[in-house]
Amino acid sequence: MKRLRALLAFLASLVLLGAVPAAAADAKPVRTNATWFNDAKTPGADPYVRFDEASGYYYAYSTEGADDGYYFGVYRSPDLATWEHLPGGALRADDAKNWAHDWYWAPEVYFNAKTGLYFLFYAGRMNTHVAEHFKYADFEEPSKVGVAVSRSPAGPFRDIAAQPIDYFPYDPVYHDVNLIMDATQKKPPSTREEGETAPLGTYIPFIDPNVFFDDDGRIYLYFSRNAYRNWVWDTDLGKYIEESNIYAVELTGDWWNDPTGRTMPAIQPRYRNANRAPGENARKDGFTPILSYAGQKQPWENAHVDDYAKSGGQKKDRRWEEGSTTFKAYPGHGRKPVYYLTYSANNFENEFYGVGYAVADSPLGPWKKSAANPVLSQDPAKGLYSTGHGSVVASPDGRARYYVHHGRPSTKDDRRIYTAALDVDPAAKGLAISSSTSDEPMPPGVAPFAMRADRGVLVGPRGRPATTSVTVSAADGAAFDLANPLNRVDARLWPPSAGIVQVTGSRVVVTPSKPGAAVLTVTYQRARAAGGYFDVTQGRDHPVAVSVPVIAW
């Protein structure tokens, strides 16, 4: 019997070599016909995406999508399109140092290659020690930013401290009109004069952290001043509008360089108590204004300034500037950089949620909004609504940029993860985001693909199923989730009469129907936006495939 099996295996190898030549992946980047499209099947909100060089995966961190007992969904992908949901989430709900009770929003993760630590920045709403941070125990939206750490991009992350960042931003010139409003806190004073009778000064609730690491080693935290307790008199409309604005503060580097991950980020000393008046004892920190509506008025940000009347008093008149991401680029081969900041405006629940950008010559500005705003907005023809709050990431080879954001396939659906091409022209200080729900070329550097089977040969009696699992990976080694409908494998026997083949995700089962040798060929396929699948090829049209001899007796 052993000799027979060996002989049959040898014959099968001859069949394999002569009838179905295997395609080997080239060692260097190759051309591929593979495409991707936004299928709006991955739940997600406020996605922050980073490329993890150690694993070859893109990791996406989302406000939504975590399993029970966790905050922040975590996904991974080799190609920025076929996302795989990882069990659990980024932050355990029973973390012993948990300081917030809800409104866990906008996670972002940064990796220090020198220490091997991943840092999770996130916003949350406090339920204890509120008066210590905001003066009033009944402060309605006491949001701040916390930081957790992990040695894996998949988490779970653990809070560094049982409290948010030691930062108490305070606005000394704001008339706190909430103190003279009724309990609903929805209708502000009808005149500016009445509003200015309110006491001066308020602590600032803040959300949507984004950390920017400049080449000179300086670190900046950008954040959105939560709209609550920021009623701004609009001279054009003749009424108060509650607004969120984007601010920044520079951080020290001690936390980043601590190999133990036990140091919380801290603000630079010049910001500490910068807004405290002489003779005061309470902590009152400063900030740097980055973006506001009044700083440069753009009509597209006015989608909700009449919501109070339209809703019959159920909603506030509001504006939002939030969800910022900062990066920089260099014109030509020059040394002077251009800093870009993307941001979102309008209510995330509304179809008019969109993305604009501003530019500056330094991280703290002054920043100037683009006249082309919004550069990403709803497009009913593409079935794309509520586009916003994303992050900027490069292709694996660094030759292209993408903006990964959330959106909705209809005005009634929950938020989903989308990827859009982002083009930058530093010479003209321009930026364009190309939304799409059609087939798009694979991000450069994802190919060449490699395909492997975990069984070199399938041997057994006829009528008994034999199983092999296949893996398809990108150039950097990250495996595709073959359970994702955007990917699949097609498996066939030659000759076809040799048996029956069944495929479930990455699992291929062959049931031989008669004795003899056959060849199982498994081919990688991608879905098209219009429906159906196609065989993926690379190089000189070589299929991405693997062949396995099948021996039955």
GUVO-362742 format. One line per 10 residues: for each residue x, y, z of C-alpha. Coordinates in nm, 4 decimals. Layout:
<rs>
X:Y:Z; ...
</rs>
This chain:
<rs>
0.0000:0.0000:0.0000; 0.2843:0.2431:0.0836; 0.4465:0.1783:-0.2534; 0.1158:0.2341:-0.4271; 0.0654:0.5664:-0.2512; 0.4153:0.6792:-0.3416; 0.3632:0.5830:-0.7038; 0.0309:0.7602:-0.7206; 0.1824:1.0706:-0.5671; 0.4590:1.0663:-0.8254
0.2058:1.0277:-1.1079; 0.0015:1.3122:-0.9628; 0.3061:1.5371:-0.9627; 0.3564:1.4645:-1.3304; -0.0057:1.5540:-1.3973; 0.0375:1.8731:-1.1944; 0.3488:1.9837:-1.3771; 0.2200:1.8964:-1.7205; -0.1435:2.0051:-1.7030; -0.1801:2.2904:-1.4510
0.1347:2.4986:-1.4057; 0.1370:2.6868:-1.0751; 0.1849:3.0654:-1.0701; 0.4542:3.1872:-0.8331; 0.4419:3.5367:-0.6890; 0.7228:3.7654:-0.8032; 0.9581:3.8990:-0.5390; 0.9114:4.2621:-0.6444; 0.5962:4.4701:-0.6999; 0.3985:4.3617:-1.0039
0.1024:4.4738:-1.2072; -0.2328:4.3259:-1.1070; -0.5897:4.3373:-1.2311; -0.7172:4.3272:-0.8717; -0.9624:4.6008:-0.7762; -1.1533:4.7073:-0.4663; -1.4735:4.8959:-0.3951; -1.6612:5.0343:-0.0974; -1.9312:4.7768:-0.0311; -2.0590:4.9561:0.2849
-2.0655:4.6284:0.4781; -1.8184:4.7119:0.7583; -1.9788:4.8928:1.0538; -1.7674:5.1785:1.1796; -1.7625:5.5386:1.2959; -1.4824:5.7959:1.3286; -1.2303:5.5464:1.1871; -0.8619:5.6007:1.2535; -0.6351:5.3844:1.0374; -0.2652:5.3124:1.0718
-0.0355:5.0747:0.8856; 0.1443:4.8276:1.1077; 0.4776:4.7417:0.9450; 0.5444:4.4441:1.1738; 0.2337:4.2565:1.0583; 0.1673:4.4140:0.7188; -0.1910:4.4936:0.8188; -0.3830:4.8176:0.8257; -0.5623:4.8515:1.1579; -0.8820:5.0545:1.1843
-1.0108:5.1753:1.5220; -1.3762:5.2739:1.5364; -1.6119:5.4399:1.7825; -1.8580:5.1633:1.6987; -1.8146:4.7915:1.6328; -1.6795:4.6562:1.9632; -1.8141:4.3344:2.1144; -1.9996:4.3399:2.4456; -1.7676:4.4259:2.7321; -1.5377:4.6423:2.5179
-1.5145:4.9907:2.3724; -1.3965:5.0707:2.0182; -1.4161:4.8191:1.7384; -1.0887:4.6979:1.5853; -1.0565:4.5841:1.2233; -0.7627:4.4865:1.0070; -0.7077:4.4734:0.6328; -0.4265:4.4138:0.3835; -0.5758:4.6528:0.1273; -0.7877:4.9229:0.2989
-1.1069:4.7623:0.1643; -1.1521:4.4026:0.2803; -1.1820:4.4533:0.6554; -1.1757:4.1746:0.9116; -1.3404:4.2367:1.2479; -1.1223:4.1282:1.5406; -1.2930:3.9795:1.8486; -1.3375:4.2034:2.1525; -1.2328:4.5630:2.1089; -0.9589:4.8108:2.1893
-1.0467:4.8885:2.5524; -1.2063:4.6613:2.8086; -1.5171:4.8042:2.9754; -1.4033:4.6590:3.3096; -1.0593:4.8215:3.2982; -0.9658:4.8898:3.6605; -0.8625:5.2472:3.5713; -1.1741:5.3341:3.3752; -1.2551:5.7035:3.4375; -1.5456:5.7625:3.1959
-1.8941:5.6136:3.1799; -2.0131:5.6775:2.8238; -1.9525:5.8725:2.5044; -1.6448:5.6700:2.4180; -1.5586:5.8405:2.0930; -1.2950:5.8864:1.8248; -1.0104:5.6421:1.9046; -0.6678:5.7014:1.7517; -0.3579:5.4796:1.7920; 0.0103:5.5770:1.7607
0.3102:5.3429:1.7607; 0.6592:5.4095:1.8972; 0.8976:5.1726:1.7188; 1.1719:5.2369:1.9755; 0.9657:5.1221:2.2743; 0.7291:4.8821:2.0957; 0.4292:5.0546:2.2562; 0.0969:5.1456:2.0983; -0.0887:5.4431:2.2492; -0.4667:5.4752:2.2262
-0.6078:5.8280:2.2580; -0.9843:5.8494:2.2992; -1.2622:6.0766:2.4250; -1.5039:5.9861:2.7028; -1.7627:6.1499:2.9256; -1.6871:6.1585:3.2966; -1.9234:6.0472:3.5723; -1.7065:6.1181:3.8777; -1.5013:6.4187:3.9933; -1.6903:6.6343:3.7431
-1.6771:6.9479:3.9558; -1.2991:6.9121:3.9926; -1.2621:6.9388:3.6149; -1.5534:7.1635:3.5124; -1.6417:7.3600:3.8310; -2.0025:7.2392:3.8314; -2.1081:6.8874:3.9366; -2.4043:6.9014:3.6955; -2.1964:7.0055:3.3940; -2.3961:6.8416:3.1154
-2.1259:6.7218:2.8758; -1.8068:6.6715:3.0832; -1.5933:6.5158:2.8093; -1.2173:6.4732:2.8189; -0.9420:6.2630:2.6608; -0.7817:5.9513:2.8038; -0.4826:5.7427:2.6975; -0.4309:5.3677:2.7108; -0.1340:5.1525:2.6103; -0.0687:4.8094:2.4581
0.2119:4.6089:2.3015; -0.0179:4.4853:2.0255; -0.2049:4.6911:1.7669; -0.5044:4.4639:1.8276; -0.5106:4.5429:2.1991; -0.6555:4.5177:2.4446; -0.5241:4.8528:2.5625; -0.5058:4.9411:2.9311; -0.5574:5.2891:3.0693; -0.2311:5.4425:3.1860
-0.4056:5.6313:3.4665; -0.7470:5.6312:3.6341; -0.8089:5.9804:3.4990; -0.7960:6.1710:3.1708; -0.4998:6.3762:3.0522; -0.3985:6.6365:3.3110; -0.5315:6.9256:3.1071; -0.7866:7.1889:3.2157; -0.8492:7.4146:2.9131; -1.0336:7.7275:3.0205
-1.1909:8.0087:2.8182; -1.1731:8.3295:3.0278; -1.3590:8.5565:2.7829; -1.6653:8.3386:2.7249; -1.9879:8.4536:2.8833; -2.1326:8.1322:3.0274; -2.4868:8.1826:2.9016; -2.5845:7.8331:3.0143; -2.5988:7.9760:3.3667; -2.8840:8.2087:3.2684
-3.0740:7.9591:3.0475; -3.3593:7.7317:3.1508; -3.3171:7.3666:3.2419; -3.3555:7.2418:2.8835; -3.0367:7.4287:2.7803; -3.1680:7.4565:2.4238; -3.2784:7.8190:2.3905; -3.0082:8.0834:2.4515; -3.0648:8.4531:2.5208; -3.2337:8.6361:2.2344
-2.9875:8.9254:2.2337; -2.6140:8.9591:2.2641; -2.6587:9.2181:2.5374; -2.8536:8.9709:2.7491; -2.5954:8.6988:2.6895; -2.3153:8.9254:2.8046; -2.4781:8.9584:3.1449; -2.3768:8.5971:3.2112; -2.0627:8.5342:3.4224; -1.7327:8.5273:3.2390
-1.5311:8.2082:3.1956; -1.5917:7.8370:3.1451; -1.3986:7.5130:3.1372; -1.3893:7.3485:2.7949; -1.5140:6.9934:2.7360; -1.3112:6.8387:2.4556; -1.3289:6.5356:2.2234; -1.1836:6.3958:1.8979; -0.8119:6.3831:1.9854; -0.5567:6.3792:1.7053
-0.1828:6.3708:1.7768; 0.0651:6.5117:1.5268; 0.4363:6.4295:1.5509; 0.6456:6.6871:1.3677; 0.9881:6.6128:1.2226; 1.1569:6.8363:1.4796; 1.0400:6.6098:1.7635; 0.7589:6.8349:1.8842; 0.4218:6.6730:1.9567; 0.0832:6.8432:1.9235
-0.2604:6.7384:2.0433; -0.5452:6.8708:1.8277; -0.8973:6.8401:1.9654; -1.2507:6.9615:1.9158; -1.3993:7.1945:2.1724; -1.7273:7.0187:2.2384; -2.0127:7.2471:2.1318; -2.1695:7.2450:2.4760; -2.1077:7.5707:2.6674; -1.9841:7.7533:2.3606
-2.2715:7.9772:2.2505; -2.1312:8.2219:1.9939; -2.3201:8.5299:1.8799; -2.3650:8.5251:1.5015; -2.3881:8.8838:1.3762; -2.5174:8.7711:1.0348; -2.8016:8.5644:1.1778; -2.8648:8.7851:1.4796; -2.8722:8.4968:1.7262; -2.6582:8.2625:1.9320
-2.5267:7.9425:1.7726; -2.3679:7.6705:1.9837; -2.0419:7.5741:1.8141; -1.7569:7.3293:1.8304; -1.4166:7.4598:1.7253; -1.0761:7.2981:1.6770; -0.7965:7.3827:1.9198; -0.4454:7.2531:1.9855; -0.1986:7.2217:2.2688; 0.1633:7.1109:2.2570
0.2579:6.8034:2.4580; 0.5820:6.7094:2.6283; 0.7660:6.3977:2.5103; 0.8152:6.2129:2.8400; 0.5179:5.9827:2.7853; 0.6296:5.8960:2.4326; 0.9812:5.8019:2.5398; 0.8885:5.6024:2.8518; 0.9645:5.2346:2.7701; 0.7313:5.1177:3.0476
0.4236:5.2959:2.9121; 0.3324:5.4240:3.2573; 0.3643:5.7976:3.1925; 0.0562:5.9966:3.0952; 0.0918:6.2648:2.8277; 0.1300:6.6136:2.9711; 0.0929:6.9600:2.8228; 0.3906:7.1900:2.7765; 0.4413:7.4091:3.0875; 0.3652:7.7335:2.9039
0.0016:7.6234:2.8636; -0.0474:7.5387:3.2301; -0.2525:7.8141:3.3967; -0.2040:8.0376:3.0937; -0.5631:8.1594:3.1300; -0.5621:8.2099:3.5065; -0.6051:8.5683:3.6186; -0.3767:8.7210:3.8842; -0.4776:8.6175:4.2332; -0.6774:8.3114:4.1200
-0.5993:7.9660:4.2566; -0.8053:7.7359:4.0351; -0.6297:7.5523:3.7517; -0.7003:7.7290:3.4188; -0.4936:7.6104:3.1221; -0.4484:7.7684:2.7818; -0.4923:7.6487:2.4241; -0.4215:7.7592:2.0684; -0.7281:7.8261:1.8459; -0.6953:7.6434:1.5137
-1.0298:7.6577:1.3292; -1.3635:7.8283:1.3886; -1.6555:7.9395:1.1768; -1.6008:8.3057:1.2619; -1.2340:8.2800:1.1648; -1.3348:8.2054:0.8068; -1.7055:8.1773:0.7324; -1.8095:7.9083:0.4873; -2.1816:7.8585:0.4157; -2.1583:7.4773:0.3833
-2.1067:7.4602:0.7619; -2.4542:7.6090:0.8266; -2.6719:7.2989:0.7845; -2.8028:7.3138:1.1427; -2.8189:7.6803:1.2394; -3.2023:7.6754:1.2283; -3.2605:7.3373:1.3926; -3.4342:7.4859:1.6987; -3.7224:7.6227:1.4942; -3.7323:7.3298:1.2519
-3.7510:7.0750:1.5357; -4.0059:7.2634:1.7407; -3.7543:7.3358:2.0141; -3.6199:6.9794:2.0402; -3.2746:7.0579:1.8962; -3.0258:7.3413:1.9357; -2.9033:7.5767:1.6672; -2.5503:7.4417:1.6213; -2.2358:7.4281:1.4118; -1.9602:7.1680:1.4229
-1.5931:7.1642:1.3293; -1.4539:6.8340:1.4526; -1.2730:6.5112:1.3663; -0.9464:6.6728:1.2565; -0.6398:6.4992:1.1113; -0.3100:6.6795:1.0557; -0.0252:6.5877:0.8194; 0.2308:6.7714:0.6102; 0.3816:6.7589:0.2630; 0.6645:6.9321:0.0779
0.6286:7.1286:-0.2489; 0.8624:6.9772:-0.5065; 1.2000:6.9211:-0.3454; 1.1745:7.2243:-0.1207; 1.2469:7.2273:0.2486; 0.9533:7.4379:0.3597; 0.6529:7.2156:0.4342; 0.2828:7.2734:0.3926; 0.0674:7.1564:0.6839; -0.2769:7.0162:0.6065
-0.5673:6.9720:0.8457; -0.8829:6.7882:0.7421; -1.1955:6.8389:0.9502; -1.5666:6.7568:0.9456; -1.8609:6.9955:0.9730; -2.2345:6.9603:1.0405; -2.4021:6.6887:1.2457; -2.2669:6.3374:1.1942; -2.6245:6.2030:1.1991; -2.7210:6.4223:0.9038
-2.6684:6.3525:0.5339; -2.4910:6.6889:0.4985; -2.1985:6.5839:0.7175; -1.8880:6.6579:0.5111; -1.5136:6.7202:0.5061; -1.3139:7.0362:0.4524; -0.9487:7.1199:0.4925; -0.7204:7.4041:0.5899; -0.3508:7.4754:0.5338; -0.0774:7.6441:0.7360
0.2973:7.7018:0.7367; 0.3360:7.5742:1.0937; 0.1471:7.3315:1.3200; -0.0138:7.6078:1.5264; -0.1081:7.8200:1.2297; -0.2517:8.0522:1.1361; -0.4668:7.8077:0.9402; -0.6620:7.9029:0.6290; -0.9615:7.7058:0.5078; -0.9718:7.6058:0.1430
-1.2158:7.7840:-0.0838; -1.2829:7.4422:-0.2410; -1.4547:7.3115:0.0760; -1.6240:7.0758:0.1192; -1.3888:6.8326:-0.0552; -1.5940:6.5306:0.0496; -1.9718:6.5344:0.0856; -2.2818:6.3318:0.0147; -2.3366:6.2023:-0.3369; -2.6825:6.0449:-0.3846
-2.5807:5.9212:-0.7310; -2.3183:5.7036:-0.5620; -2.5399:5.6070:-0.2698; -2.3083:5.7869:-0.0306; -2.4220:6.0066:0.2608; -2.2913:6.1535:0.5874; -1.9263:6.1404:0.4829; -1.6771:6.2507:0.7440; -1.4445:6.2090:1.0403; -1.1645:6.0100:0.8824
-0.7893:5.9758:0.8873; -0.5106:5.9946:0.6300; -0.2928:5.6931:0.5559; -0.0452:5.5990:0.2824; -0.0443:5.2947:0.0557; 0.1988:5.0149:0.1565; 0.4680:5.1514:-0.0753; 0.4036:5.5136:0.0219; 0.3191:5.6236:-0.3324; -0.0468:5.7075:-0.2708
-0.2596:5.8538:0.0086; -0.6071:5.7577:0.1200; -0.8714:5.9081:0.3440; -1.0559:5.6398:0.5417; -1.3796:5.7817:0.6777; -1.7295:5.6856:0.7780; -2.0389:5.7305:0.5682; -2.3818:5.5815:0.5083; -2.5194:5.3982:0.2037; -2.8561:5.5677:0.2737
-2.9889:5.8348:0.5073; -3.1358:5.5647:0.7326; -2.8395:5.3252:0.7621; -2.5838:5.3162:1.0402; -2.2323:5.4413:0.9746; -1.9936:5.2253:0.7705; -1.6229:5.2410:0.6834; -1.5283:5.3855:0.3445; -1.1934:5.4455:0.1740; -1.1309:5.7343:-0.0663
-0.8268:5.8341:-0.2695; -0.6614:6.1534:-0.1429; -0.4439:6.3640:-0.3703; -0.2208:6.6454:-0.2483; -0.0613:6.9271:-0.4445; 0.1715:7.1033:-0.1991; 0.2840:7.3551:-0.4610; -0.0728:7.4846:-0.4923; -0.1601:7.3944:-0.1314; -0.4411:7.1839:-0.2742
-0.6113:6.8655:-0.1557; -0.8749:6.6488:-0.3230; -1.0670:6.3485:-0.1892; -1.2250:6.1182:-0.4471; -1.5229:5.9305:-0.3086; -1.6254:5.6181:-0.4969; -1.8556:5.3196:-0.4796; -1.7187:5.1758:-0.8062; -1.4252:4.9460:-0.8785; -1.0909:5.1145:-0.8088
-0.7298:5.0033:-0.8717; -0.5608:4.8174:-0.5897; -0.3518:5.0493:-0.3675; 0.0083:5.0377:-0.4930; 0.2251:4.8009:-0.2926; -0.0523:4.5577:-0.1948; 0.0524:4.3218:-0.4765; 0.2182:4.0823:-0.5447; -0.0133:3.8313:-0.3834; 0.0929:3.4925:-0.2552
-0.1300:3.1886:-0.2223; -0.0546:2.8780:-0.0170; -0.2274:2.5552:0.0809; -0.1609:2.3937:0.4169; -0.1604:2.0451:0.2608; 0.0936:1.9559:-0.0048; -0.1106:1.6569:-0.1202; -0.4545:1.5141:-0.0401; -0.4478:1.1360:0.0004; -0.7249:0.8991:0.1017
-0.9854:0.6445:-0.0012; -1.2562:0.7362:-0.2498; -1.5738:0.8680:-0.0904; -1.3933:1.0090:0.2120; -1.3596:1.3911:0.2288; -1.0100:1.5399:0.2390; -0.9569:1.9005:0.3502; -0.7016:2.1724:0.2909; -0.7022:2.5363:0.3964; -0.5664:2.8091:0.1708
-0.4164:3.1468:0.2544; -0.3953:3.4515:0.0301; -0.1590:3.7238:0.1481; -0.0448:4.0647:0.0294; 0.3120:4.1698:-0.0431; 0.3813:4.2558:0.3219; 0.2529:3.9186:0.4427; -0.0909:4.0189:0.5735; -0.3554:3.7537:0.4999; -0.6898:3.8362:0.3410
-1.0057:3.7415:0.5267; -1.1571:3.4926:0.2834; -1.4826:3.5034:0.4781; -1.5238:3.8650:0.3641; -1.7558:3.8634:0.0589; -1.5151:4.0890:-0.1301; -1.2708:3.7941:-0.1404; -1.3237:3.4322:-0.2273; -1.1469:3.1310:-0.3747; -1.2703:2.9187:-0.6609
-1.1686:2.5502:-0.6435; -1.1851:2.2967:-0.9278; -1.0701:1.9412:-0.9914; -0.9037:1.8164:-1.3070; -1.0386:1.5963:-1.4425; -1.3827:1.7178:-1.3217; -1.5097:1.3620:-1.2965; -1.2546:1.2844:-1.0222; -1.4814:1.4049:-0.7423; -1.6768:1.6817:-0.5700
-1.5308:2.0089:-0.4356; -1.6852:2.2316:-0.1686; -1.5511:2.5718:-0.0544; -1.6313:2.7543:0.2704; -1.4185:3.0646:0.3209; -1.0596:2.9426:0.3221; -1.1551:2.5752:0.3651; -1.1622:2.3465:0.0598; -1.3057:1.9948:0.0887; -1.2504:1.7350:-0.1843
-1.4465:1.4103:-0.1923; -1.2910:1.1756:-0.4539; -1.5446:0.9687:-0.6484; -1.3046:0.7108:-0.7907; -0.9488:0.5815:-0.7504; -0.6659:0.7603:-0.9262; -0.4828:1.0894:-0.9437; -0.6313:1.4367:-0.9904; -0.5302:1.7976:-0.9460; -0.7118:2.0503:-0.7261
-0.6600:2.4088:-0.8472; -0.7647:2.6922:-0.6149; -0.7804:3.0458:-0.7601; -0.8129:3.3780:-0.5779; -1.1073:3.5932:-0.6859; -1.2326:3.9439:-0.6073; -1.5858:4.0814:-0.6191; -1.6948:4.3501:-0.8635; -1.9092:4.6449:-0.7599; -2.1659:4.5522:-1.0260
-2.1802:4.1932:-0.9005; -1.9960:3.8706:-0.9726; -1.6322:3.7714:-0.9264; -1.3216:3.7607:-1.1419; -0.9916:3.5730:-1.1249; -0.7066:3.7840:-0.9890; -0.3939:3.7928:-1.2034; -0.0569:3.9586:-1.1627; 0.2627:4.0071:-1.3596; 0.2088:3.8798:-1.7116
-0.1495:3.7812:-1.6414; -0.0521:3.4909:-1.4181; -0.3480:3.3784:-1.2042; -0.3056:3.3936:-0.8280; -0.3572:3.0218:-0.7691; -0.2233:2.7102:-0.6035; -0.2474:2.3464:-0.7142; -0.2648:2.0416:-0.4888; -0.2371:1.6752:-0.6026; -0.5289:1.4530:-0.5003
-0.4675:1.0769:-0.4642; -0.7519:0.8333:-0.4081; -0.7663:0.4565:-0.3867
</rs>
